[in-house]
Amino acid sequence: MDDKILVMVLNHQAGELDDAGPVPAEAAVLRTVDACGSHTDHDGHAWWALLDAQPRPKKRLA
């Protein structure tokens, strides 16, 4: 099993914002993000992120 979680943020409003734009940097840089992107079509736009659900070891402070 891949232990992945797909998270999507959907906006079905048509209007001035025709493009979803880039994924927010705060989400894109998270350690657990394997991939992320945005999508725009006739239904609206979305941001998505594929997260790694495997527990990660805690970082040791020096």
N, CA, C and O of each residue as an XYZ file, in Angstrom:
248
protein
N       0.839     -1.187      0.000
C       0.000      0.000      0.000
C       0.882      1.248      0.000
O       1.932      1.272      0.642
N       0.455      2.269     -0.714
C       1.268      3.469     -0.853
C       1.139      4.448      0.305
O       1.990      5.324      0.455
N       0.111      4.328      1.120
C      -0.115      5.240      2.243
C      -0.070      6.699      1.812
O       0.731      7.485      2.317
N      -0.934      7.046      0.881
C      -1.019      8.412      0.368
C      -2.397      9.000      0.657
O      -3.379      8.269      0.785
N      -2.461     10.303      0.756
C      -3.718     11.027      0.956
C      -3.792     12.114     -0.115
O      -2.851     12.889     -0.285
N      -4.913     12.167     -0.837
C      -5.132     13.217     -1.829
C      -6.034     14.276     -1.214
O      -7.141     13.979     -0.765
N      -5.555     15.509     -1.199
C      -6.315     16.636     -0.664
C      -6.602     17.589     -1.818
O      -5.699     17.957     -2.569
N      -7.878     17.988     -1.954
C      -8.257     18.919     -3.020
C      -9.043     20.082     -2.432
O      -9.874     19.901     -1.542
N      -8.770     21.273     -2.939
C      -9.520     22.469     -2.586
C     -10.216     22.915     -3.860
O      -9.561     23.266     -4.842
N     -11.549     22.900     -3.843
C     -12.339     23.175     -5.041
C     -13.011     24.538     -4.961
O     -13.428     24.972     -3.887
N     -13.113     25.207     -6.100
C     -13.852     26.458     -6.206
C     -14.681     26.367     -7.485
O     -14.126     26.364     -8.584
N     -15.981     26.293     -7.352
C     -16.860     26.151     -8.514
C     -17.462     27.472     -8.961
O     -18.446     27.479     -9.701
N     -16.897     28.580     -8.533
C     -17.413     29.879     -8.932
C     -16.747     30.322    -10.233
O     -15.523     30.300    -10.359
N     -17.554     30.712    -11.168
C     -17.034     31.284    -12.416
C     -17.019     32.800    -12.250
O     -17.823     33.365    -11.508
N     -16.125     33.424    -12.929
C     -16.100     34.878    -12.841
C     -14.729     35.421    -13.146
O     -14.047     34.962    -14.062
N     -14.329     36.418    -12.355
C     -13.093     37.134    -12.616
C     -11.855     36.238    -12.534
O     -10.911     36.426    -13.302
N     -11.846     35.285    -11.634
C     -10.679     34.431    -11.463
C     -10.805     33.217    -12.366
O     -11.414     32.217    -11.987
N     -10.236     33.300    -13.548
C     -10.348     32.218    -14.519
C      -9.337     31.113    -14.301
O      -9.494     30.023    -14.852
N      -8.301     31.363    -13.512
C      -7.219     30.411    -13.336
C      -7.031     30.140    -11.848
O      -7.161     31.047    -11.026
N      -6.729     28.906    -11.507
C      -6.497     28.557    -10.113
C      -5.218     29.190     -9.591
O      -5.090     29.431     -8.390
N      -4.272     29.462    -10.481
C      -2.995     30.022    -10.058
C      -2.129     28.945     -9.433
O      -2.546     27.791     -9.328
N      -0.934     29.311     -9.020
C      -0.031     28.314     -8.440
C      -0.509     27.850     -7.065
O      -1.260     28.544     -6.379
N      -0.060     26.680     -6.691
C      -0.350     26.160     -5.354
C       0.347     27.069     -4.352
O       1.496     27.449     -4.575
N      -0.312     27.426     -3.257
C       0.339     28.282     -2.262
C       1.660     27.683     -1.780
O       1.737     26.486     -1.503
N       2.681     28.504     -1.682
C       4.016     28.044     -1.279
C       3.993     27.380      0.093
O       4.756     26.445      0.336
N       3.133     27.845      0.991
C       3.062     27.263      2.331
C       2.681     25.784      2.274
O       3.105     25.008      3.130
N       1.898     25.388      1.291
C       1.511     23.986      1.139
C       2.552     23.212      0.352
O       2.842     22.062      0.681
N       3.113     23.813     -0.671
C       4.045     23.118     -1.561
C       5.328     22.696     -0.865
O       5.945     21.714     -1.279
N       5.748     23.395      0.168
C       7.034     23.087      0.814
C       6.923     22.139      2.008
O       7.940     21.817      2.622
N       5.735     21.692      2.348
C       5.589     20.773      3.484
C       6.340     19.470      3.220
O       6.362     18.983      2.090
N       6.954     18.905      4.262
C       7.736     17.663      4.120
C       6.911     16.514      3.591
O       7.436     15.655      2.882
N       5.648     16.475      3.912
C       4.818     15.331      3.540
C       4.227     15.431      2.145
O       3.567     14.490      1.704
N       4.434     16.531      1.431
C       3.880     16.703      0.087
C       4.762     15.974     -0.927
O       5.931     16.315     -1.106
N       4.185     14.967     -1.587
C       4.891     14.247     -2.654
C       4.730     14.962     -3.993
O       5.661     14.993     -4.797
N       3.547     15.539     -4.233
C       3.269     16.243     -5.477
C       2.127     17.214     -5.218
O       1.312     16.995     -4.321
N       2.066     18.287     -6.004
C       0.963     19.226     -5.874
C       0.800     19.981     -7.187
O       1.716     20.031     -8.008
N      -0.370     20.560     -7.370
C      -0.621     21.288     -8.597
C      -1.967     21.976     -8.561
O      -2.653     22.004     -7.539
N      -2.327     22.532     -9.709
C      -3.615     23.199     -9.831
C      -4.251     22.791    -11.146
O      -3.578     22.335    -12.071
N      -5.560     22.965    -11.208
C      -6.320     22.544    -12.378
C      -7.464     23.519    -12.592
O      -8.147     23.897    -11.640
N      -7.677     23.926    -13.832
C      -8.794     24.801    -14.182
C      -9.524     24.221    -15.382
O      -8.897     23.844    -16.373
N     -10.855     24.150    -15.295
C     -11.664     23.719    -16.437
C     -13.002     24.443    -16.398
O     -13.153     25.418    -15.662
N     -13.975     23.980    -17.178
C     -15.271     24.669    -17.271
C     -16.062     24.656    -15.966
O     -16.972     25.467    -15.797
N     -15.733     23.743    -15.030
C     -16.436     23.653    -13.745
C     -15.859     24.575    -12.678
O     -16.476     24.750    -11.627
N     -14.713     25.160    -12.916
C     -14.068     25.990    -11.905
C     -12.600     25.629    -11.808
O     -11.992     25.193    -12.785
N     -12.036     25.812    -10.633
C     -10.632     25.465    -10.473
C     -10.368     24.807     -9.129
O     -11.191     24.863     -8.216
N      -9.193     24.177     -9.029
C      -8.848     23.428     -7.824
C      -7.349     23.451     -7.594
O      -6.563     23.549     -8.536
N      -6.966     23.359     -6.339
C      -5.594     23.054     -5.943
C      -5.635     21.652     -5.383
O      -6.622     21.259     -4.761
N      -4.565     20.883     -5.598
C      -4.510     19.529     -5.062
C      -3.109     19.244     -4.541
O      -2.132     19.844     -4.989
N      -3.023     18.320     -3.586
C      -1.742     17.880     -3.045
C      -1.836     16.395     -2.710
O      -2.831     15.938     -2.148
N      -0.801     15.654     -3.058
C      -0.687     14.253     -2.707
C       0.278     14.168     -1.536
O       1.455     14.505     -1.661
N      -0.236     13.713     -0.388
C       0.550     13.676      0.845
C       1.016     12.262      1.154
O       0.305     11.292      0.893
N       2.205     12.156      1.707
C       2.728     10.889      2.187
C       2.208     10.694      3.609
O       2.470     11.524      4.479
N       1.482      9.615      3.853
C       0.874      9.381      5.162
C       1.754      8.530      6.089
O       1.353      8.237      7.215
N       2.937      8.136      5.633
C       3.849      7.360      6.479
C       4.381      8.258      7.592
O       4.756      9.402      7.337
N       4.415      7.749      8.825
C       5.015      8.547      9.912
C       6.490      8.805      9.607
O       7.185      7.933      9.087
N       6.946      9.971      9.925
C       8.355     10.316      9.714
C       9.035     10.490     11.064
O       8.415     10.943     12.026
N      10.306     10.130     11.130
C      11.013     10.319     12.413
C      11.123     11.793     12.739
O      11.234     12.638     11.851
N      11.091     12.089     14.039
C      11.226     13.463     14.485
C      12.671     13.904     14.285
O      13.604     13.110     14.412
N      12.836     15.184     13.970
C      14.179     15.744     13.828
C      14.768     15.962     15.218
O      14.076     16.372     16.150
N      16.041     15.682     15.328
C      16.731     15.942     16.597
C      17.270     17.364     16.585
O      17.842     17.814     15.593
N      17.084     18.055     17.680
C      17.613     19.405     17.798
C      19.064     19.326     18.229
O      19.403     18.547     19.120
N      19.911     20.105     17.624
C      21.352     20.090     17.937
C      21.650     20.911     19.167
O      22.806     21.011     19.578
